Amino acid sequence: MGIVVIALLLWQSTKEDRGQTTRTIDGKIKTRTKRMRGSGNVDAEFWKRIKELIKVVIPDMYCKEIKYIILLTIMLVLRTYMSIYLADVNGNIVRAIVNRNFTKFCKRLFYLAMFAVPSSAVNSGMDYFSKLLAVSFRERITEYFHNQYLKKMFYYKICNLDSRIQNPDQRLTEDVEKWA
């Protein structure tokens, strides 16, 4: 009971941090919720921007990025099944050790060694295709931003007429790298 009271008091005391304020004006209690603005908000604007970026990096359903995503999904499902099988193999090895059966232990250890080959191939394939996907995303988004950047002499205007933005080309490169 005491823990519940403490939790409620803490919840009440952090209302202002969550953007809620309660004030009494002319004897009436008014609760105001302010919109939180910051770098970590996931709101409708965030989803709208993500949707626009996805349209840029995945232009249609038959592009190479979709194929990479499908391959990664298949490999992820395969790795999940392989992890379940690996747990079973390890359990059998432990059972053979506990039962002190050396022949079963060697047989199960052989299964484990044979299992390592396809397992490493799947893990390496996932790493390879995720990097291919990242490079492909980076290529598409870089091309898109460069096309936008060079339109109507924006680059010239930013570099020569506006001194508020320092190193716009470097900033663009860093932003693309972070996203992809």
Contact map, one row per residue, 1 for C-alpha under 8 A:
111110000000000000000000000000000000000000000000000000000000000000000000000000000000000000000000000000000000000000000000000000000000000000000000000000000000000000000000000000000000
111111000000000000000000000000000000000000000000000000000000000000000000000000000000000000000000000000000000000000000000000000000000000000000000000000000000000000000000000000000000
111111100000000000000000000000000000000000000000000000000000000000000000000000000000000000000000000000000000000000000000000000000000000000000000000000000000000000000000000000000000
111111110000000000000000000000000000000000000000000000000000000000000000000000000000000000000000000000000000000000000000000000000000000000000000000000000000000000000000000000000000
111111111000000000000000000000000000000000000000000000000000000000000000000000000000000000000000000000000000000000000000000000000000000000000000000000000000000000000000000000000000
011111111100000000000000000000000000000000000000000000000000000000000000000000000000000000000000000000000000000000000000000000000000000000000000000000000000000000000000000000000000
001111111110000000000000000000000000000000000000000000000000000000000000000000000000000000000000000000000000000000000000000000000000000000000000000000000000000000000000000000000000
000111111111000000000000000000000000000000000000000000000000000000000000000000000000000000000000000000000000000000000000000000000000000000000000000000000000000000000000000000000000
000011111111100000000000000000000000000000000000000000000000000000000000000000000000000000000000000000000000000000000000000000000000000000000000000000000000000000000000000000000000
000001111111110000000000000000000000000000000000000000000000000000000000000000000000000000000000000000000000000000000000000000000000000000000000000000000000000000000000000000000000
000000111111111000000000000000000000000000000000000000000000000000000000000000000000000000000000000000000000000000000000000000000000000000000000000000000000000000000000000000000000
000000011111111000000000000000000000000000000000000000000000000000000000000000000000000000000000000000000000000000000000000000000000000000000000000000000000000000000000000000000000
000000001111111100000000000000000000000000000000000000000000000000000000000000000000000000000000000000000000000000000000000000000000000000000000000000000000000000000000000000000000
000000000111111111000000000000000000000000000000000000000000000000000000000000000000000000000000000000000000000000000000000000000000000000000000000000000000000000000000000000000000
000000000011111111111000000000000000000000000000000000000000000000000000000000000000000000000000000000000000000000000000000000000000000000000000000000000000000000000000000000000000
000000000000111111111000000000000000000000000000000000000000000000000000000000000000000000000000000000000000000000000000000000000000000000000000000000000000000000000000000000000000
000000000000011111110000000000000000000000000000000000000000000000000000000000000000000000000000000000000000000000000000000000000000000000000000000000000000000000000000000000000000
000000000000011111110000000000000001000000000000000000000000000000000000000000000000000000000000000000000000000000000000000000000000000000000000000000000000000000000000000000000000
000000000000001111111000000000001111000000000000000000000000000000000000000000000000000000000000000000000000000000000000000000000000000000000000000000000000000000000000000000000000
000000000000001111111100000000111100000000000000000000000000000000000000000000000000000000000000000000000000000000000000000000000000000000000000000000000000000000000000000000000000
000000000000001100111110000000111000000000000000000000000000000000000000000000000000000000000000000000000000000000000000000000000000000000000000000000000000000000000000000000000000
000000000000000000011111000011110000000000000000000000000000000000000000000000000000000000000000000000000000000000000000000000000000000000000000000000000000000000000000000000000000
000000000000000000001111100011100000000000000000000000000000000000000000000000000000000000000000000000000000000000000000000000000000000000000000000000000000000000000000000000000000
000000000000000000000111111111000000000000000000000000000000000000000000000000000000000000000000000000000000000000000000000000000000000000000000000000000000000000000000000000000000
000000000000000000000011111111000000000000000000000000000000000000000000000000000000000000000000000000000000000000000000000000000000000000000000000000000000000000000000000000000000
000000000000000000000001111100000000000000000000000000000000000000000000000000000000000000000000000000000000000000000000000000000000000000000000000000000000000000000000000000000000
000000000000000000000001111110000000000000000000000000000000000000000000000000000000000000000000000000000000000000000000000000000000000000000000000000000000000000000000000000000000
000000000000000000000001111111000000000000000000000000000000000000000000000000000000000000000000000000000000000000000000000000000000000000000000000000000000000000000000000000000000
000000000000000000000111101111100000000000000000000000000000000000000000000000000000000000000000000000000000000000000000000000000000000000000000000000000000000000000000000000000000
000000000000000000000111100111110000000000000000000000000000000000000000000000000000000000000000000000000000000000000000000000000000000000000000000000000000000000000000000000000000
000000000000000000011110000011111000000000000000000000000000000000000000000000000000000000000000000000000000000000000000000000000000000000000000000000000000000000000000000000000000
000000000000000000011100000001111100000000000000000000000000000000000000000000000000000000000000000000000000000000000000000000000000000000000000000000000000000000000000000000000000
000000000000000000111000000000111110000000000000000000000000000000000000000000000000000000000000000000000000000000000000000000000000000000000000000000000000000000000000000000000000
000000000000000000110000000000011111000000000000000000000000000000000000000000000000000000000000000000000000000000000000000000000000000000000000000000000000000000000000000000000000
000000000000000000100000000000001111100000000000000000000000000000000000000000000000000000000000000000000000000000000000000000000000000000000000000000000000000000000000000000000000
000000000000000001100000000000000111110010000000000000000000000000000000000000000000000000000000000000000000000000000000000000000000000000000000000000000000000000000000000000000000
000000000000000000000000000000000011111010000000000000000000000000000000000000000000000000000000000000000000000000000000000000000000000000000000000000000000000000000000000000000000
000000000000000000000000000000000001111110000000000000000000000000000000000000000000000000000000000000000000000000000000000000000000000000000000000000000000000000000000000000000000
000000000000000000000000000000000000111110000000000000000000000000000000000000000000000000000000000000000000000000000000000000000000000000000000000000000000000000000000000000000000
000000000000000000000000000000000000011111000000000000000000000000000000000000000000000000000000000000000000000000000000000000000000000000000000000000000000000000000000000000000000
000000000000000000000000000000000001111111100100000000000000000000000000000000000000000000000000000000000000000000000000000000000000000000000000000000000000000000000000000000000000
000000000000000000000000000000000000000111111110000000000000000000000000000000000000000000000000000000000000000000000000000000000000000000000000000000000000000000000000000000000000
000000000000000000000000000000000000000011111110000000000000000000000000000000000000000000000000000000000000000000000000000000000000000000000000000000000000000000000000000000000000
000000000000000000000000000000000000000001111111000000000000000000000000000000000000000000000000000000000000000000000000000000000000000000000000000000000000000000000000000000000000
000000000000000000000000000000000000000001111111100000000000000000000000000000000000000000000000000000000000000000000000000000000000000000000000000000000000000000000000000000000000
000000000000000000000000000000000000000011111111110000000000000000000000000000000000000000000000000000000000000000000000000000000000000000000000000000000000000000000000000000000000
000000000000000000000000000000000000000001111111111000000000000000000000000000000000000000000000000000000000000000000000000000000000000000000000000000000000000000000000000000000000
000000000000000000000000000000000000000000011111111100000000000000000000000000000000000000000000000000000000000000000000000000000000000000000000000000000000000000000000000000000000
000000000000000000000000000000000000000000001111111110000000000000000000000000000000000000000000000000000000000000000000000000000000000000000000000000000000000000000000000000000000
000000000000000000000000000000000000000000000111111111000000000000000000000000000000000000000000000000000000000000000000000000000000000000000000000000000000000000000000000000000000
000000000000000000000000000000000000000000000011111111100000000000000000000000000000000000000000000000000000000000000000000000000000000000000000000000000000000000000000000000000000
000000000000000000000000000000000000000000000001111111110000000000000000000000000000000000000000000000000000000000000000000000000000000000000000000000000000000000000000000000000000
000000000000000000000000000000000000000000000000111111111000000000000000000000000000000000000000000000000000000000000000000000000000000000001000000000000000000000000000000000000000
000000000000000000000000000000000000000000000000011111111110000000000000000000000000000000000000000000000000000000000000000000000000000000000000000000000000000000000000000000000000
000000000000000000000000000000000000000000000000001111111110000000000000000000000000000000000000000000000000000000000000000000000000000000000000000000000000000000000000000000000000
000000000000000000000000000000000000000000000000000111111110000000000000000000000000000000000000000000000000000000000000000000000000000000011001000000000000000000000000000000000000
000000000000000000000000000000000000000000000000000011111110000010000000000000000000000000000000000000000000000000000000000000000000000110011000000000000000000000000000000000000000
000000000000000000000000000000000000000000000000000001111111101011000000000000000000000000000000000000000000000000000000000000000000000000000000000000000000000000000000000000000000
000000000000000000000000000000000000000000000000000001111111101000000000000000000000000000000000000000000000000000000000000000000000000000000000000000000000000000000000000000000000
000000000000000000000000000000000000000000000000000000000111111000000000000000000000000000000000000000000000000000000000000000000000000000000000000000000000000000000000000000000000
000000000000000000000000000000000000000000000000000000000111111001000000000000000000000000000000000000000000000000000000000000000000000000000000000000000000000000000000000000000000
000000000000000000000000000000000000000000000000000000000001111101100000000000000000000000000000000000000000000000000000000000000000000000000000000000000000000000000000000000000000
000000000000000000000000000000000000000000000000000000000111111111100000000000000000000000000000000000000000000000000000000000000000000000000000000000000000000000000000000000000000
000000000000000000000000000000000000000000000000000000000000011111110000000000000000000000000000000000000000000000000000000000000000000000000000000000000000000000000000000000000000
000000000000000000000000000000000000000000000000000000001100001111111000000000000000000000000000000000000000000000000000000000000000100110000000000000000000000000000000000000000000
000000000000000000000000000000000000000000000000000000000100111111111100000000000000000000000000000000000000000000000000000000000000000000000000000000000000000000000000000000000000
000000000000000000000000000000000000000000000000000000000000011111111110000000000000000000000000000000000000000000000000000000000000000000000000000000000000000000000000000000000000
000000000000000000000000000000000000000000000000000000000000000111111111000000000000000000000000000000000000000000000000000000001101100000000000000000000000000000000000000000000000
000000000000000000000000000000000000000000000000000000000000000011111111100000000000000000000000000000000000000000000000000000000000100000000000000000000000000000000000000000000000
000000000000000000000000000000000000000000000000000000000000000001111111110000000000000000000000000000000000000000000000000000000000000000000000000000000000000000000000000000000000
000000000000000000000000000000000000000000000000000000000000000000111111111000000000000000000000000000000000000000000000000000001000000000000000000000000000000000000000000000000000
000000000000000000000000000000000000000000000000000000000000000000011111111100000000000000000000000000000000000000000000000001001100000000000000000000000000000000000000000000000000
000000000000000000000000000000000000000000000000000000000000000000001111111110000000000000000000000000000000000000000000000000000000000000000000000000000000000000000000000000000000
000000000000000000000000000000000000000000000000000000000000000000000111111111000000000000000000000000000000000000000000000000000000000000000000000000000000000000000000000000000000
000000000000000000000000000000000000000000000000000000000000000000000011111111100000000000000000000000000000000000000000010011000000000000000000000000000000000000000000000000000000
000000000000000000000000000000000000000000000000000000000000000000000001111111110000000000000000000000000000000000000000000001000000000000000000000000000000000000000000000000000000
000000000000000000000000000000000000000000000000000000000000000000000000111111111000000000000000000000000000000000000000000000000000000000000000000000000000000000000000000000000000
000000000000000000000000000000000000000000000000000000000000000000000000011111111100000000000000000000000000000000000000010000000000000000000000000000000000000000000000000000000000
000000000000000000000000000000000000000000000000000000000000000000000000001111111110000000000000000000000000000000000010011000000000000000000000000000000000000000000000000000000000
000000000000000000000000000000000000000000000000000000000000000000000000000111111111000000000000000000000000000000000000000000000000000000000000000000000000000000000000000000000000
000000000000000000000000000000000000000000000000000000000000000000000000000011111111100000000000000000000000000000000000000000000000000000000000000000000000000000000000000000000000
000000000000000000000000000000000000000000000000000000000000000000000000000001111111110000000000000000000000000000000010000000000000000000000000000000000000000000000000000000000000
000000000000000000000000000000000000000000000000000000000000000000000000000000111111111000000000000000000000000000000000000000000000000000000000000000000000000000000000000000000000
000000000000000000000000000000000000000000000000000000000000000000000000000000011111111100000000000000000000000000000000000000000000000000000000000000000000000000000000000000000000
000000000000000000000000000000000000000000000000000000000000000000000000000000001111111110000000000000000000000000000000000000000000000000000000000000000000000000000000000000000000
000000000000000000000000000000000000000000000000000000000000000000000000000000000111111111000000000000000000000100100000000000000000000000000000000000000000000000000000000000000000
000000000000000000000000000000000000000000000000000000000000000000000000000000000011111111100000000000000000000000000000000000000000000000000000000000000000000000000000000000000000
000000000000000000000000000000000000000000000000000000000000000000000000000000000001111111110000000000000000000000000000000000000000000000000000000000000000000000000000000000000000
000000000000000000000000000000000000000000000000000000000000000000000000000000000000111111111000000000000001001100000000000000000000000000000000000000000000000000000000000000000000
000000000000000000000000000000000000000000000000000000000000000000000000000000000000011111111100000000000000000100000000000000000000000000000000000000000000000000000000000000000000
000000000000000000000000000000000000000000000000000000000000000000000000000000000000001111111110000000000000000000000000000000000000000000000000000000000000000000000000000000000000
000000000000000000000000000000000000000000000000000000000000000000000000000000000000000111111111000000000001000000000000000000000000000000000000000000000000000000000000000000000000
000000000000000000000000000000000000000000000000000000000000000000000000000000000000000011111111100000011001100000000000000000000000000000000000000000000000000000000000000000000000
000000000000000000000000000000000000000000000000000000000000000000000000000000000000000001111111110000000000000000000000000000000000000000000000000000000000000000000000000000000000
000000000000000000000000000000000000000000000000000000000000000000000000000000000000000000111111111000000000000000000000000000000000000000000000000000000000000000000000000000000000
000000000000000000000000000000000000000000000000000000000000000000000000000000000000000000011111111111011000000000000000000000000000000000000000000000000000000000000000000000000000
000000000000000000000000000000000000000000000000000000000000000000000000000000000000000000001111111111001000000000000000000000000000000000000000000000000000000000000000000000000000
000000000000000000000000000000000000000000000000000000000000000000000000000000000000000000000111111110000000000000000000000000000000000000000000000000000000000000000000000000000000
000000000000000000000000000000000000000000000000000000000000000000000000000000000000000000000011111110000000000000000000000000000000000000000000000000000000000000000000000000000000
000000000000000000000000000000000000000000000000000000000000000000000000000000000000000000000001111111000000000000000000000000000000000000000000000000000000000000000000000000000000
000000000000000000000000000000000000000000000000000000000000000000000000000000000000000000000001111111111000000000000000000000000000000000000000000000000000000000000000000000000000
000000000000000000000000000000000000000000000000000000000000000000000000000000000000000000000001100111111100000000000000000000000000000000000000000000000000000000000000000000000000
000000000000000000000000000000000000000000000000000000000000000000000000000000000000000000000000000011111110000000000000000000000000000000000000000000000000000000000000000000000000
000000000000000000000000000000000000000000000000000000000000000000000000000000000000000000001001000011111111000000000000000000000000000000000000000000000000000000000000000000000000
000000000000000000000000000000000000000000000000000000000000000000000000000000000000000000001001100011111111100000000000000000000000000000000000000000000000000000000000000000000000
000000000000000000000000000000000000000000000000000000000000000000000000000000000000000000000000000001111111110000000000000000000000000000000000000000000000000000000000000000000000
000000000000000000000000000000000000000000000000000000000000000000000000000000000000000000000000000000111111111000000000000000000000000000000000000000000000000000000000000000000000
000000000000000000000000000000000000000000000000000000000000000000000000000000000000000010011000000000011111111100000000000000000000000000000000000000000000000000000000000000000000
000000000000000000000000000000000000000000000000000000000000000000000000000000000000000000001000000000001111111110000000000000000000000000000000000000000000000000000000000000000000
000000000000000000000000000000000000000000000000000000000000000000000000000000000000000000000000000000000111111111000000000000000000000000000000000000000000000000000000000000000000
000000000000000000000000000000000000000000000000000000000000000000000000000000000000000010000000000000000011111111100000000000000000000000000000000000000000000000000000000000000000
000000000000000000000000000000000000000000000000000000000000000000000000000000000000010011000000000000000001111111110000000000000000000000000000000000000000000000000000000000000000
000000000000000000000000000000000000000000000000000000000000000000000000000000000000000000000000000000000000111111111000000000000000000000000000000000000000000000000000000000000000
000000000000000000000000000000000000000000000000000000000000000000000000000000000000000000000000000000000000011111111100000000000000000000000000000000000000000000000000000000000000
000000000000000000000000000000000000000000000000000000000000000000000000000000000000010000000000000000000000001111111110000000000000000000000000000000000000000000000000000000000000
000000000000000000000000000000000000000000000000000000000000000000000000000000000000000000000000000000000000000111111111000000000000000000000000000000000000000000000000000000000000
000000000000000000000000000000000000000000000000000000000000000000000000000000000000000000000000000000000000000011111111100000000000000000000000000000000000000000000000000000000000
000000000000000000000000000000000000000000000000000000000000000000000000000000000000000000000000000000000000000001111111110000000000000000000000000000000000000000000000000000000000
000000000000000000000000000000000000000000000000000000000000000000000000000000100100000000000000000000000000000000111111111000000000000000000000000000000000000000000000000000000000
000000000000000000000000000000000000000000000000000000000000000000000000000000000000000000000000000000000000000000011111111100000000000000000000000000000000000000000000000000000000
000000000000000000000000000000000000000000000000000000000000000000000000000000000000000000000000000000000000000000001111111110000000000000000000000000000000000000000000000000000000
000000000000000000000000000000000000000000000000000000000000000000000000001001100000000000000000000000000000000000000111111111000000000000000000000000000000000000000000000000000000
000000000000000000000000000000000000000000000000000000000000000000000000000000100000000000000000000000000000000000000011111111100000000000000000000000000000000000000000000000000000
000000000000000000000000000000000000000000000000000000000000000000000000000000000000000000000000000000000000000000000001111111110000000000000000000000000000000000000000000000000000
000000000000000000000000000000000000000000000000000000000000000000000000001000000000000000000000000000000000000000000000111111111000000000000000000000000000000000000000000000000000
000000000000000000000000000000000000000000000000000000000000000000000001001100000000000000000000000000000000000000000000011111111100000000000000000000000000000000000000000000000000
000000000000000000000000000000000000000000000000000000000000000000000000000000000000000000000000000000000000000000000000001111111110000000000000000000000000000000000000000000000000
000000000000000000000000000000000000000000000000000000000000000000000000000000000000000000000000000000000000000000000000000111111111000000000000000000000000000000000000000000000000
000000000000000000000000000000000000000000000000000000000000000000010011000000000000000000000000000000000000000000000000000011111111100000000000000000000000000000000000000000000000
000000000000000000000000000000000000000000000000000000000000000000010001000000000000000000000000000000000000000000000000000001111111110000000000000000000000000000000000000000000000
000000000000000000000000000000000000000000000000000000000000000000000000000000000000000000000000000000000000000000000000000000111111111000000000000000000000000000000000000000000000
000000000000000000000000000000000000000000000000000000000000000000010000000000000000000000000000000000000000000000000000000000011111111100000000000000000000000000000000000000000000
000000000000000000000000000000000000000000000000000000000000000010011000000000000000000000000000000000000000000000000000000000001111111110000000000000000000000000000000000000000000
000000000000000000000000000000000000000000000000000000000000000000000000000000000000000000000000000000000000000000000000000000000111111111000000000000000000000000000000000000000001
000000000000000000000000000000000000000000000000000000000000000000000000000000000000000000000000000000000000000000000000000000000011111111100000000000000000000000000000000000000001
000000000000000000000000000000000000000000000000000000001000000010000000000000000000000000000000000000000000000000000000000000000001111111110000000000000000000000000000000000000000
000000000000000000000000000000000000000000000000000000001000000010000000000000000000000000000000000000000000000000000000000000000000111111111000000000000000000000000000000000000001
000000000000000000000000000000000000000000000000000000000000000000000000000000000000000000000000000000000000000000000000000000000000011111111100000000000000000000000000000000011011
000000000000000000000000000000000000000000000000000000000000000000000000000000000000000000000000000000000000000000000000000000000000001111111110000000000000000000000000000000000000
000000000000000000000000000000000000000000000000000000011000000000000000000000000000000000000000000000000000000000000000000000000000000111111111000000000000000000000000000000000000
000000000000000000000000000000000000000000000000000010011000000000000000000000000000000000000000000000000000000000000000000000000000000011111111100000000000000000000000000000010000
000000000000000000000000000000000000000000000000000000000000000000000000000000000000000000000000000000000000000000000000000000000000000001111111110000000000000000000000000010010000
000000000000000000000000000000000000000000000000000000000000000000000000000000000000000000000000000000000000000000000000000000000000000000111111111000000000000000000000000000000000
000000000000000000000000000000000000000000000000000000010000000000000000000000000000000000000000000000000000000000000000000000000000000000011111111100000000000000000000000000000000
000000000000000000000000000000000000000000000000000000000000000000000000000000000000000000000000000000000000000000000000000000000000000000001111111110000000000000000000000100000000
000000000000000000000000000000000000000000000000000000000000000000000000000000000000000000000000000000000000000000000000000000000000000000000111111111000000000000000000000000000000
000000000000000000000000000000000000000000000000000000000000000000000000000000000000000000000000000000000000000000000000000000000000000000000011111111100000000000000000000000000000
000000000000000000000000000000000000000000000000000000000000000000000000000000000000000000000000000000000000000000000000000000000000000000000001111111100000000000000000000000000000
000000000000000000000000000000000000000000000000000000000000000000000000000000000000000000000000000000000000000000000000000000000000000000000000111111101110000000000000000000000000
000000000000000000000000000000000000000000000000000000000000000000000000000000000000000000000000000000000000000000000000000000000000000000000000011111111110000000000000000000000000
000000000000000000000000000000000000000000000000000000000000000000000000000000000000000000000000000000000000000000000000000000000000000000000000001111111100000000000000000000000000
000000000000000000000000000000000000000000000000000000000000000000000000000000000000000000000000000000000000000000000000000000000000000000000000000001111100000000000000000000000000
000000000000000000000000000000000000000000000000000000000000000000000000000000000000000000000000000000000000000000000000000000000000000000000000000011111111100000000000000000000000
000000000000000000000000000000000000000000000000000000000000000000000000000000000000000000000000000000000000000000000000000000000000000000000000000011111111110000000000000000000000
000000000000000000000000000000000000000000000000000000000000000000000000000000000000000000000000000000000000000000000000000000000000000000000000000011001111111000000000000000000000
000000000000000000000000000000000000000000000000000000000000000000000000000000000000000000000000000000000000000000000000000000000000000000000000000000001111111110000000000000000000
000000000000000000000000000000000000000000000000000000000000000000000000000000000000000000000000000000000000000000000000000000000000000000000000000000001111111111000000000000000000
000000000000000000000000000000000000000000000000000000000000000000000000000000000000000000000000000000000000000000000000000000000000000000000000000000000111111111101001000000000000
000000000000000000000000000000000000000000000000000000000000000000000000000000000000000000000000000000000000000000000000000000000000000000000000000000000011111111101111000000000000
000000000000000000000000000000000000000000000000000000000000000000000000000000000000000000000000000000000000000000000000000000000000000000000000000000000001111111100000000000000000
000000000000000000000000000000000000000000000000000000000000000000000000000000000000000000000000000000000000000000000000000000000000000000000000000000000001111111100000000000000000
000000000000000000000000000000000000000000000000000000000000000000000000000000000000000000000000000000000000000000000000000000000000000000000000000000000000111111111000000000000000
000000000000000000000000000000000000000000000000000000000000000000000000000000000000000000000000000000000000000000000000000000000000000000000000000000000000011111111100000000000000
000000000000000000000000000000000000000000000000000000000000000000000000000000000000000000000000000000000000000000000000000000000000000000000000000000000000000001111100000000000000
000000000000000000000000000000000000000000000000000000000000000000000000000000000000000000000000000000000000000000000000000000000000000000000000000000000000011001111111000000000000
000000000000000000000000000000000000000000000000000000000000000000000000000000000000000000000000000000000000000000000000000000000000000000000000000000000000001000111111000000000000
000000000000000000000000000000000000000000000000000000000000000000000000000000000000000000000000000000000000000000000000000000000000000000000000000000000000001000001111111000000000
000000000000000000000000000000000000000000000000000000000000000000000000000000000000000000000000000000000000000000000000000000000000000000000000000000000000011000001111111100000000
000000000000000000000000000000000000000000000000000000000000000000000000000000000000000000000000000000000000000000000000000000000000000000000000000000000000000000000011111110000000
000000000000000000000000000000000000000000000000000000000000000000000000000000000000000000000000000000000000000000000000000000000000000000000000000000000000000000000011111111000000
000000000000000000000000000000000000000000000000000000000000000000000000000000000000000000000000000000000000000000000000000000000000000000000000000000000000000000000011111111100000
000000000000000000000000000000000000000000000000000000000000000000000000000000000000000000000000000000000000000000000000000000000000000000000000100000000000000000000001111111110000
000000000000000000000000000000000000000000000000000000000000000000000000000000000000000000000000000000000000000000000000000000000000000000000100000000000000000000000000111111111000
000000000000000000000000000000000000000000000000000000000000000000000000000000000000000000000000000000000000000000000000000000000000000000000000000000000000000000000000011111111100
000000000000000000000000000000000000000000000000000000000000000000000000000000000000000000000000000000000000000000000000000000000000000000000000000000000000000000000000001111111110
000000000000000000000000000000000000000000000000000000000000000000000000000000000000000000000000000000000000000000000000000000000000000001001100000000000000000000000000000111111111
000000000000000000000000000000000000000000000000000000000000000000000000000000000000000000000000000000000000000000000000000000000000000001000000000000000000000000000000000011111111
000000000000000000000000000000000000000000000000000000000000000000000000000000000000000000000000000000000000000000000000000000000000000000000000000000000000000000000000000001111111
000000000000000000000000000000000000000000000000000000000000000000000000000000000000000000000000000000000000000000000000000000000000000001000000000000000000000000000000000000111111
000000000000000000000000000000000000000000000000000000000000000000000000000000000000000000000000000000000000000000000000000000000000011011000000000000000000000000000000000000011111
